[in-house]
Amino acid sequence: MHRTNRAGFKAGALKDGLDKASGEFIAIFDADFVPDPDFCARLCHFSVQKR
């Protein structure tokens, strides 16, 4: 998602993103943060079923 209107700066971007987001879980990262490959599985281990 790219905003052309910078109203509210980071807080405004967060609000816009949350207004458009759907789902039970939402993860928000800073631009310079790279999560581990198993981040979602470790965070939401109770909802992930192994196949």
C-alpha distance matrix in Angstrom:
0.0 3.8 6.7 10.0 12.0 12.8 15.0 15.9 14.4 13.5 14.9 13.1 9.6 11.2 12.6 9.6 8.0 11.5 12.1 9.7 10.8 14.0 16.6 19.4 17.9 14.8 14.6 13.1 13.8 14.3 13.1 16.7 17.4 18.0 19.2 22.3 21.9 23.7 21.6 20.6 24.2 25.8 23.8 24.2 27.5 29.1 26.7 26.7 29.6 31.1 32.1
3.8 0.0 3.8 6.6 9.1 10.0 12.8 14.3 12.6 12.5 14.4 12.2 9.2 11.8 13.2 10.3 9.8 13.6 14.0 12.2 13.9 17.3 20.0 22.7 21.1 17.8 17.3 15.1 15.3 14.9 13.2 16.8 18.3 19.4 21.1 24.4 24.5 26.4 24.3 23.7 27.3 28.7 26.7 27.4 30.7 32.4 30.3 30.2 33.2 34.7 35.7
6.7 3.8 0.0 3.8 5.4 6.7 9.3 11.3 10.1 11.0 12.5 9.7 7.5 10.9 11.6 8.7 9.7 13.3 13.1 12.3 14.6 18.2 21.2 23.8 22.3 18.9 18.7 16.2 16.7 16.0 14.8 18.5 20.1 21.8 23.5 27.0 27.3 29.1 26.6 26.0 29.7 30.8 28.5 29.2 32.7 34.2 32.1 32.5 35.6 37.3 38.5
10.0 6.6 3.8 0.0 3.8 6.3 9.2 12.0 11.1 13.0 14.7 11.7 10.4 14.0 14.4 11.7 13.3 16.7 16.1 15.5 18.1 21.7 24.9 27.5 26.1 22.7 22.4 19.7 20.0 18.8 17.4 20.8 22.9 24.7 26.7 30.2 30.6 32.5 30.2 29.7 33.3 34.5 32.2 33.0 36.4 38.0 35.9 36.2 39.4 41.0 42.0
12.0 9.1 5.4 3.8 0.0 3.8 5.6 8.9 8.9 11.5 12.5 9.2 9.1 12.8 12.6 10.4 12.9 15.8 15.1 15.4 18.2 21.8 25.0 27.3 26.0 22.6 22.5 19.7 20.3 19.1 18.4 21.9 23.8 26.0 27.8 31.4 32.1 33.8 31.0 30.5 34.2 35.1 32.5 33.3 36.9 38.2 36.3 37.0 40.3 42.1 43.5
12.8 10.0 6.7 6.3 3.8 0.0 3.8 6.2 5.3 8.3 9.8 7.2 7.5 11.1 11.6 10.5 12.7 15.5 15.5 16.3 18.5 22.2 25.1 27.0 25.3 21.7 21.2 18.0 18.3 16.6 16.2 19.5 21.5 24.1 26.0 29.7 30.8 32.5 29.5 29.3 33.1 33.6 31.0 32.2 35.8 37.2 35.7 36.4 39.8 41.6 43.2
15.0 12.8 9.3 9.2 5.6 3.8 0.0 3.8 5.5 8.7 8.7 5.9 8.0 11.0 10.4 10.0 13.0 15.0 14.7 16.3 18.6 22.2 25.2 26.8 25.4 22.0 21.9 18.8 19.7 18.3 18.6 21.9 23.5 26.3 27.8 31.5 32.8 34.0 30.9 30.5 34.2 34.5 31.6 32.7 36.4 37.5 36.1 37.2 40.7 42.7 44.5
15.9 14.3 11.3 12.0 8.9 6.2 3.8 0.0 3.8 6.3 5.5 3.9 7.0 9.0 8.8 9.8 12.4 13.7 14.1 16.2 18.0 21.5 24.1 25.2 23.6 20.2 19.9 16.8 17.7 16.4 17.4 20.5 21.8 24.8 26.1 29.8 31.4 32.3 29.0 28.7 32.4 32.4 29.3 30.6 34.3 35.4 34.2 35.5 39.1 41.3 43.3
14.4 12.6 10.1 11.1 8.9 5.3 5.5 3.8 0.0 3.9 5.6 5.2 6.2 8.7 10.0 10.6 12.2 14.3 15.3 16.8 18.2 21.8 24.1 25.3 23.2 19.6 18.7 15.2 15.4 13.5 14.1 17.1 18.8 21.8 23.5 27.3 28.9 30.3 27.0 27.1 30.9 30.8 28.0 29.6 33.2 34.7 33.6 34.5 38.1 40.0 42.0
13.5 12.5 11.0 13.0 11.5 8.3 8.7 6.3 3.9 0.0 3.8 5.4 5.0 6.1 8.6 9.9 10.4 12.2 14.2 15.5 16.1 19.6 21.5 22.4 20.0 16.4 15.1 11.6 11.7 10.1 11.4 14.3 15.5 18.6 20.0 23.8 25.5 26.7 23.4 23.5 27.2 27.0 24.3 26.0 29.5 31.1 30.2 31.1 34.7 36.6 38.7
14.9 14.4 12.5 14.7 12.5 9.8 8.7 5.5 5.6 3.8 0.0 3.8 5.4 5.0 6.2 8.6 9.8 10.5 12.2 14.4 15.1 18.4 20.3 21.0 19.0 15.6 15.1 12.0 13.2 12.4 14.4 17.3 17.8 20.8 21.6 25.3 27.0 27.6 24.1 23.9 27.5 27.2 24.1 25.5 29.2 30.3 29.4 30.8 34.5 36.6 38.9
13.1 12.2 9.7 11.7 9.2 7.2 5.9 3.9 5.2 5.4 3.8 0.0 3.8 5.4 5.1 6.1 8.5 9.9 10.5 12.5 14.1 17.6 20.2 21.4 19.9 16.5 16.5 13.7 15.1 14.5 15.7 19.0 19.8 22.5 23.4 27.1 28.4 29.2 25.9 25.3 29.0 29.1 26.1 27.1 30.8 31.9 30.5 31.8 35.4 37.6 39.6
9.6 9.2 7.5 10.4 9.1 7.5 8.0 7.0 6.2 5.0 5.4 3.8 0.0 3.8 5.5 5.1 6.1 8.6 9.8 10.8 12.0 15.7 18.2 19.7 17.9 14.3 14.0 11.1 12.3 11.9 12.6 16.2 17.0 19.3 20.4 24.1 25.1 26.2 23.1 22.5 26.3 26.7 23.8 24.9 28.6 29.9 28.4 29.3 32.8 34.8 36.7
11.2 11.8 10.9 14.0 12.8 11.1 11.0 9.0 8.7 6.1 5.0 5.4 3.8 0.0 3.8 5.5 5.1 6.1 8.5 10.0 10.2 13.6 15.6 16.7 14.7 11.2 11.1 8.5 10.6 11.1 12.8 16.1 16.1 18.3 18.7 22.3 23.5 24.0 20.7 20.0 23.6 23.8 20.8 21.8 25.5 26.6 25.3 26.5 30.1 32.3 34.4
12.6 13.2 11.6 14.4 12.6 11.6 10.4 8.8 10.0 8.6 6.2 5.1 5.5 3.8 0.0 3.8 5.4 5.2 6.1 8.7 9.9 13.0 15.5 16.7 15.6 12.6 13.5 11.6 14.2 14.9 16.6 19.9 19.8 22.0 22.1 25.6 26.5 26.8 23.5 22.3 25.8 26.2 22.9 23.4 27.2 27.9 26.3 27.9 31.4 33.9 35.9
9.6 10.3 8.7 11.7 10.4 10.5 10.0 9.8 10.6 9.9 8.6 6.1 5.1 5.5 3.8 0.0 3.8 5.5 5.1 6.5 8.7 12.2 15.3 17.3 16.4 13.4 14.4 12.6 15.0 15.6 16.5 20.2 20.4 22.1 22.5 26.0 26.5 27.1 24.1 22.7 26.3 27.1 24.1 24.4 28.1 28.9 26.9 28.2 31.5 33.9 35.5
8.0 9.8 9.7 13.3 12.9 12.7 13.0 12.4 12.2 10.4 9.8 8.5 6.1 5.1 5.4 3.8 0.0 3.8 5.4 5.3 6.0 9.7 12.4 14.5 13.2 10.0 11.0 9.6 12.1 13.4 14.4 18.0 17.7 19.1 19.2 22.5 22.8 23.4 20.5 19.0 22.6 23.6 20.7 21.0 24.7 25.6 23.6 24.7 28.0 30.3 31.9
11.5 13.6 13.3 16.7 15.8 15.5 15.0 13.7 14.3 12.2 10.5 9.9 8.6 6.1 5.2 5.5 3.8 0.0 3.8 5.3 5.0 7.9 10.4 11.9 11.1 8.4 10.4 9.8 13.1 15.0 16.7 20.0 19.2 20.5 20.0 23.0 23.4 23.4 20.3 18.5 21.8 22.7 19.4 19.4 23.1 23.6 21.7 23.3 26.7 29.3 31.1
12.1 14.0 13.1 16.1 15.1 15.5 14.7 14.1 15.3 14.2 12.2 10.5 9.8 8.5 6.1 5.1 5.4 3.8 0.0 3.8 5.8 8.4 11.6 13.6 13.7 11.7 14.0 13.5 16.7 18.4 19.7 23.2 22.6 23.9 23.5 26.5 26.6 26.6 23.7 21.6 24.8 26.0 22.8 22.3 26.0 26.2 24.0 25.7 28.8 31.6 33.1
9.7 12.2 12.3 15.5 15.4 16.3 16.3 16.2 16.8 15.5 14.4 12.5 10.8 10.0 8.7 6.5 5.3 5.3 3.8 0.0 3.8 6.7 10.3 13.2 13.3 11.3 13.5 13.4 16.4 18.2 19.0 22.5 21.9 22.7 22.4 25.2 24.8 25.1 22.6 20.3 23.5 25.1 22.2 21.6 25.2 25.6 23.0 24.2 27.2 29.7 30.9
10.8 13.9 14.6 18.1 18.2 18.5 18.6 18.0 18.2 16.1 15.1 14.1 12.0 10.2 9.9 8.7 6.0 5.0 5.8 3.8 0.0 3.8 6.9 9.6 9.5 7.8 10.4 11.1 14.4 16.9 18.0 21.2 20.0 20.5 19.6 22.2 21.8 21.7 19.2 16.7 19.8 21.4 18.6 17.8 21.4 21.8 19.2 20.5 23.5 26.1 27.5
14.0 17.3 18.2 21.7 21.8 22.2 22.2 21.5 21.8 19.6 18.4 17.6 15.7 13.6 13.0 12.2 9.7 7.9 8.4 6.7 3.8 0.0 3.7 7.0 8.2 8.1 11.5 13.2 16.6 19.6 20.8 23.8 22.1 22.1 20.7 22.8 22.0 21.4 19.1 16.1 18.7 20.6 17.8 16.3 19.7 19.6 16.8 18.2 21.1 23.9 25.2
16.6 20.0 21.2 24.9 25.0 25.1 25.2 24.1 24.1 21.5 20.3 20.2 18.2 15.6 15.5 15.3 12.4 10.4 11.6 10.3 6.9 3.7 0.0 3.7 5.6 7.1 10.7 13.3 16.7 20.0 21.5 24.1 21.9 21.5 19.5 21.1 20.2 19.0 17.0 13.6 15.8 17.7 15.0 13.0 16.2 15.9 13.1 14.7 17.6 20.6 22.1
19.4 22.7 23.8 27.5 27.3 27.0 26.8 25.2 25.3 22.4 21.0 21.4 19.7 16.7 16.7 17.3 14.5 11.9 13.6 13.2 9.6 7.0 3.7 0.0 3.8 6.9 10.3 13.5 16.9 20.4 22.4 24.6 22.0 21.7 19.2 20.6 20.0 18.2 16.0 12.6 14.3 15.8 12.8 10.6 13.9 13.1 10.7 13.1 16.2 19.4 21.4
17.9 21.1 22.3 26.1 26.0 25.3 25.4 23.6 23.2 20.0 19.0 19.9 17.9 14.7 15.6 16.4 13.2 11.1 13.7 13.3 9.5 8.2 5.6 3.8 0.0 3.8 6.7 10.1 13.3 16.9 19.1 21.0 18.3 18.1 15.6 17.2 17.0 15.4 12.7 9.7 12.1 13.1 9.9 8.7 12.4 12.6 10.8 12.6 16.1 19.0 21.3
14.8 17.8 18.9 22.7 22.6 21.7 22.0 20.2 19.6 16.4 15.6 16.5 14.3 11.2 12.6 13.4 10.0 8.4 11.7 11.3 7.8 8.1 7.1 6.9 3.8 0.0 3.8 6.6 10.0 13.5 15.6 17.9 15.5 15.8 13.9 16.2 16.4 15.6 12.5 10.3 13.5 14.3 11.1 11.0 14.8 15.7 14.1 15.4 19.0 21.5 23.7
14.6 17.3 18.7 22.4 22.5 21.2 21.9 19.9 18.7 15.1 15.1 16.5 14.0 11.1 13.5 14.4 11.0 10.4 14.0 13.5 10.4 11.5 10.7 10.3 6.7 3.8 0.0 3.8 6.6 10.3 12.5 14.4 11.8 12.2 10.4 13.1 13.9 13.5 10.1 8.9 12.5 12.8 10.0 11.1 14.6 16.3 15.3 16.0 19.7 21.6 24.1
13.1 15.1 16.2 19.7 19.7 18.0 18.8 16.8 15.2 11.6 12.0 13.7 11.1 8.5 11.6 12.6 9.6 9.8 13.5 13.4 11.1 13.2 13.3 13.5 10.1 6.6 3.8 0.0 3.8 7.0 9.5 11.7 9.9 11.3 10.7 14.0 15.4 15.7 12.3 12.0 15.7 15.7 13.0 14.7 18.1 20.0 19.1 19.7 23.3 25.1 27.4
13.8 15.3 16.7 20.0 20.3 18.3 19.7 17.7 15.4 11.7 13.2 15.1 12.3 10.6 14.2 15.0 12.1 13.1 16.7 16.4 14.4 16.6 16.7 16.9 13.3 10.0 6.6 3.8 0.0 3.8 6.3 8.0 6.1 8.1 8.4 12.1 14.0 15.0 11.8 12.6 16.3 16.0 14.0 16.3 19.3 21.7 21.1 21.2 24.7 26.0 28.3
14.3 14.9 16.0 18.8 19.1 16.6 18.3 16.4 13.5 10.1 12.4 14.5 11.9 11.1 14.9 15.6 13.4 15.0 18.4 18.2 16.9 19.6 20.0 20.4 16.9 13.5 10.3 7.0 3.8 0.0 3.8 5.5 5.4 8.6 10.3 14.0 16.2 17.8 14.8 16.1 19.6 19.2 17.3 19.9 22.8 25.3 24.8 24.8 28.3 29.4 31.7
13.1 13.2 14.8 17.4 18.4 16.2 18.6 17.4 14.1 11.4 14.4 15.7 12.6 12.8 16.6 16.5 14.4 16.7 19.7 19.0 18.0 20.8 21.5 22.4 19.1 15.6 12.5 9.5 6.3 3.8 0.0 3.8 5.7 8.2 10.9 14.5 16.3 18.5 16.1 17.5 21.0 21.0 19.6 22.0 24.7 27.4 26.6 26.2 29.5 30.3 32.2
16.7 16.8 18.5 20.8 21.9 19.5 21.9 20.5 17.1 14.3 17.3 19.0 16.2 16.1 19.9 20.2 18.0 20.0 23.2 22.5 21.2 23.8 24.1 24.6 21.0 17.9 14.4 11.7 8.0 5.5 3.8 0.0 3.8 6.6 9.9 13.1 15.4 17.8 15.7 17.9 21.0 20.6 19.7 22.5 24.8 27.9 27.5 26.8 30.0 30.4 32.5
17.4 18.3 20.1 22.9 23.8 21.5 23.5 21.8 18.8 15.5 17.8 19.8 17.0 16.1 19.8 20.4 17.7 19.2 22.6 21.9 20.0 22.1 21.9 22.0 18.3 15.5 11.8 9.9 6.1 5.4 5.7 3.8 0.0 3.8 6.4 9.7 12.3 14.4 12.0 14.4 17.4 16.8 16.0 19.0 21.2 24.2 24.1 23.4 26.6 27.0 29.3
18.0 19.4 21.8 24.7 26.0 24.1 26.3 24.8 21.8 18.6 20.8 22.5 19.3 18.3 22.0 22.1 19.1 20.5 23.9 22.7 20.5 22.1 21.5 21.7 18.1 15.8 12.2 11.3 8.1 8.6 8.2 6.6 3.8 0.0 3.8 6.7 8.9 11.4 9.8 12.4 15.1 14.9 14.9 17.6 19.4 22.7 22.4 21.2 24.2 24.2 26.3
19.2 21.1 23.5 26.7 27.8 26.0 27.8 26.1 23.5 20.0 21.6 23.4 20.4 18.7 22.1 22.5 19.2 20.0 23.5 22.4 19.6 20.7 19.5 19.2 15.6 13.9 10.4 10.7 8.4 10.3 10.9 9.9 6.4 3.8 0.0 3.8 6.4 8.0 6.0 8.9 11.5 11.1 11.2 14.0 15.6 19.0 18.9 17.7 20.7 20.9 23.2
22.3 24.4 27.0 30.2 31.4 29.7 31.5 29.8 27.3 23.8 25.3 27.1 24.1 22.3 25.6 26.0 22.5 23.0 26.5 25.2 22.2 22.8 21.1 20.6 17.2 16.2 13.1 14.0 12.1 14.0 14.5 13.1 9.7 6.7 3.8 0.0 3.8 5.4 5.2 8.7 10.0 9.6 10.9 13.6 14.3 18.0 18.2 16.4 19.1 18.6 20.9
21.9 24.5 27.3 30.6 32.1 30.8 32.8 31.4 28.9 25.5 27.0 28.4 25.1 23.5 26.5 26.5 22.8 23.4 26.6 24.8 21.8 22.0 20.2 20.0 17.0 16.4 13.9 15.4 14.0 16.2 16.3 15.4 12.3 8.9 6.4 3.8 0.0 3.8 5.6 7.9 8.7 9.7 11.5 13.2 13.6 17.2 16.9 14.5 16.8 16.0 17.9
23.7 26.4 29.1 32.5 33.8 32.5 34.0 32.3 30.3 26.7 27.6 29.2 26.2 24.0 26.8 27.1 23.4 23.4 26.6 25.1 21.7 21.4 19.0 18.2 15.4 15.6 13.5 15.7 15.0 17.8 18.5 17.8 14.4 11.4 8.0 5.4 3.8 0.0 3.8 5.7 5.3 6.1 8.5 10.1 9.9 13.6 13.7 11.4 13.7 13.2 15.6
21.6 24.3 26.6 30.2 31.0 29.5 30.9 29.0 27.0 23.4 24.1 25.9 23.1 20.7 23.5 24.1 20.5 20.3 23.7 22.6 19.2 19.1 17.0 16.0 12.7 12.5 10.1 12.3 11.8 14.8 16.1 15.7 12.0 9.8 6.0 5.2 5.6 3.8 0.0 3.8 5.6 5.3 6.1 8.5 9.6 13.1 13.2 11.9 15.0 15.4 18.1
20.6 23.7 26.0 29.7 30.5 29.3 30.5 28.7 27.1 23.5 23.9 25.3 22.5 20.0 22.3 22.7 19.0 18.5 21.6 20.3 16.7 16.1 13.6 12.6 9.7 10.3 8.9 12.0 12.6 16.1 17.5 17.9 14.4 12.4 8.9 8.7 7.9 5.7 3.8 0.0 3.8 5.5 5.1 5.8 7.7 10.7 10.0 9.0 12.4 13.4 16.1
24.2 27.3 29.7 33.3 34.2 33.1 34.2 32.4 30.9 27.2 27.5 29.0 26.3 23.6 25.8 26.3 22.6 21.8 24.8 23.5 19.8 18.7 15.8 14.3 12.1 13.5 12.5 15.7 16.3 19.6 21.0 21.0 17.4 15.1 11.5 10.0 8.7 5.3 5.6 3.8 0.0 3.8 5.6 5.3 5.0 8.5 8.4 6.5 9.5 10.2 13.2
25.8 28.7 30.8 34.5 35.1 33.6 34.5 32.4 30.8 27.0 27.2 29.1 26.7 23.8 26.2 27.1 23.6 22.7 26.0 25.1 21.4 20.6 17.7 15.8 13.1 14.3 12.8 15.7 16.0 19.2 21.0 20.6 16.8 14.9 11.1 9.6 9.7 6.1 5.3 5.5 3.8 0.0 3.8 5.6 5.1 8.7 10.1 9.1 12.0 12.6 16.0
23.8 26.7 28.5 32.2 32.5 31.0 31.6 29.3 28.0 24.3 24.1 26.1 23.8 20.8 22.9 24.1 20.7 19.4 22.8 22.2 18.6 17.8 15.0 12.8 9.9 11.1 10.0 13.0 14.0 17.3 19.6 19.7 16.0 14.9 11.2 10.9 11.5 8.5 6.1 5.1 5.6 3.8 0.0 3.8 5.8 8.4 9.4 9.8 13.2 14.8 18.1
24.2 27.4 29.2 33.0 33.3 32.2 32.7 30.6 29.6 26.0 25.5 27.1 24.9 21.8 23.4 24.4 21.0 19.4 22.3 21.6 17.8 16.3 13.0 10.6 8.7 11.0 11.1 14.7 16.3 19.9 22.0 22.5 19.0 17.6 14.0 13.6 13.2 10.1 8.5 5.8 5.3 5.6 3.8 0.0 3.8 5.5 5.7 6.6 10.3 12.5 15.8
27.5 30.7 32.7 36.4 36.9 35.8 36.4 34.3 33.2 29.5 29.2 30.8 28.6 25.5 27.2 28.1 24.7 23.1 26.0 25.2 21.4 19.7 16.2 13.9 12.4 14.8 14.6 18.1 19.3 22.8 24.7 24.8 21.2 19.4 15.6 14.3 13.6 9.9 9.6 7.7 5.0 5.1 5.8 3.8 0.0 3.8 5.5 5.3 8.1 9.9 13.5
29.1 32.4 34.2 38.0 38.2 37.2 37.5 35.4 34.7 31.1 30.3 31.9 29.9 26.6 27.9 28.9 25.6 23.6 26.2 25.6 21.8 19.6 15.9 13.1 12.6 15.7 16.3 20.0 21.7 25.3 27.4 27.9 24.2 22.7 19.0 18.0 17.2 13.6 13.1 10.7 8.5 8.7 8.4 5.5 3.8 0.0 3.8 5.8 7.9 10.6 14.0
26.7 30.3 32.1 35.9 36.3 35.7 36.1 34.2 33.6 30.2 29.4 30.5 28.4 25.3 26.3 26.9 23.6 21.7 24.0 23.0 19.2 16.8 13.1 10.7 10.8 14.1 15.3 19.1 21.1 24.8 26.6 27.5 24.1 22.4 18.9 18.2 16.9 13.7 13.2 10.0 8.4 10.1 9.4 5.7 5.5 3.8 0.0 3.8 6.4 9.9 12.7
26.7 30.2 32.5 36.2 37.0 36.4 37.2 35.5 34.5 31.1 30.8 31.8 29.3 26.5 27.9 28.2 24.7 23.3 25.7 24.2 20.5 18.2 14.7 13.1 12.6 15.4 16.0 19.7 21.2 24.8 26.2 26.8 23.4 21.2 17.7 16.4 14.5 11.4 11.9 9.0 6.5 9.1 9.8 6.6 5.3 5.8 3.8 0.0 3.8 6.5 9.4
29.6 33.2 35.6 39.4 40.3 39.8 40.7 39.1 38.1 34.7 34.5 35.4 32.8 30.1 31.4 31.5 28.0 26.7 28.8 27.2 23.5 21.1 17.6 16.2 16.1 19.0 19.7 23.3 24.7 28.3 29.5 30.0 26.6 24.2 20.7 19.1 16.8 13.7 15.0 12.4 9.5 12.0 13.2 10.3 8.1 7.9 6.4 3.8 0.0 3.8 6.3
31.1 34.7 37.3 41.0 42.1 41.6 42.7 41.3 40.0 36.6 36.6 37.6 34.8 32.3 33.9 33.9 30.3 29.3 31.6 29.7 26.1 23.9 20.6 19.4 19.0 21.5 21.6 25.1 26.0 29.4 30.3 30.4 27.0 24.2 20.9 18.6 16.0 13.2 15.4 13.4 10.2 12.6 14.8 12.5 9.9 10.6 9.9 6.5 3.8 0.0 3.8
32.1 35.7 38.5 42.0 43.5 43.2 44.5 43.3 42.0 38.7 38.9 39.6 36.7 34.4 35.9 35.5 31.9 31.1 33.1 30.9 27.5 25.2 22.1 21.4 21.3 23.7 24.1 27.4 28.3 31.7 32.2 32.5 29.3 26.3 23.2 20.9 17.9 15.6 18.1 16.1 13.2 16.0 18.1 15.8 13.5 14.0 12.7 9.4 6.3 3.8 0.0
